[in-house]
Amino acid sequence: PRLLIADEPTTALDVTIQAQVLEVMQAASLETGTAVMVITHNLGVVARYAHRVNVMYAGRIIESGPADVIYANPRHPYTLGLLASVPRLDSARGDKLEPIPGMPPDLMNLPGGCPFRPRCKFAVDKCATEYPPMELVAGETDHHKACWVDVTTATERK
């Protein structure tokens, strides 16, 4: 096939078996030229194997770009929250993880505007009424986000 879709291929596997499964998928992809789309909640898998990342919230892509760019320069508040809530080997011993506050929305009854707004520390009035379109991140060539605020400066875009 030209595309292999792997939905949570490493869920409930120990880390050794996870690595083996991912290595087999990567080798097969290189050997056959098949593209692999991995759907996962495991940010470690994403960091190690993905070339491109689409971060989703409430069923929509909210940030998209090369994996190394998104990990180094996240531009959506949800992506920032995800990365801050995962243990890192390079953090100081005893550093606390930052959970994302609040609860995920009811997907059968989404609020108007941005569904992340109730949990977002950057929310502005416009977030309550209008869903932000995907836009190219300033200074980037292939990094997009759907947010009314520039999280690096906490300023609202027009």
BELJOFEN-V446260 format. One line per field, one symbol per residue. burial: b if it has 24 or more other C-alpha atoms within 12 Angstrom, else e. A space follows every 50 residues. Layout:
BEGIN
burial->???
END
This chain:
BEGIN
burial->eeeeeeeebbeeeeeeeeeeebeebbeeeeeeeeebbbbbebbebbbebb ebbbbebeeebbbbbbbebbbebbbbbbbbbbbeeeeeeeeeeeeeeeee eeeeeeeeeeeeebbbbbebebbbeebeeebbeebebeeeeebbbbbbbb beeeeeee
END
